[in-house]
């Protein structure tokens, strides 16, 4: 009998508790810059986010919007080209550690001698499941991993990826990663 009373209490409690997450709710933050929920469909669009000085931060709650908002708020950086999909952040015509004029940032290719750093923008290429690509911010770099924070991956905001160093070459072990961008004033 006690078990059934306890079960009835749990059902009543759970049914009156709101476990729903709504688009636009804060899920996480990094250096005081919030990550918002965009729903389970990555193509959701909720209008454009424009800063108070008129800078285009991107489509609300998309991955690009978080990355640009992070660089704008944390580094006071405005990208010269404030438009484009995530994969467009990476200029495939540039060599390793060249200046990406479109983004106003140094560009590093995956599988090179330069180790990623916390604060770098990690860039994924597009694929058949997501032709737009994806971006996030690296939050931590260990001997054998990088952690990133990202927006528009459902409720999953953090992810650890394997970092491999072999013969002086660093590789973030994910085939779809093109590389990363870094603010020149943070470069080491």
Phi, psi and omega in degrees: 000317180299321179301316182292324175294318178297316179298317179297319178299314181298317180296315178297317181297311182295324181288337179265355180264135182268108177259007180284142174248133184252150179305132180097354178281147179284128178257329189194177172203161176220125183050039177082001180259117186285151172254126183257154177275134180246009184092179182274347179260112185296346180272359178304138177230133181237038181091179183259142177260119180242133179290168181296337178263012174091004180284133179284112177272343177119184179286129186307133172072007173278163181297320180298320181298317178298313183297315180292321178295320178300309181295325178292312184282320185275321183250356185056041183252128173249127179286133179305318173257107185266013180240170175118157177283168182306312183297337180286350177294335183261125178264105184294345180278349182274149172280172179298139178058038171259162182277124178272102184299321182298328183252348181068033185221156172287142182243133179239137176273146172292148182070061177213184184279351183265123180284138175293156180233156173301136183099344178291150174269120177269137186236125175259143174286162173284161175213184184296331179278336180209092184289352184271344185082192182203150175225155175205178178248130176287127182256335184205143176231120176254186179296327185227021179204159164235144173248139177234156172247142187211159177241151175076039171233053184064230179261000181276106183260334182243147179209137174256135178238150181286132174249125182245135172239122180220124179054039178079007181252130178262137178221126168276117192282070172213118187303328186277354180280122178280320182163207182213158178246150182218139174295129183304327182283353175254355185295142177239000000 
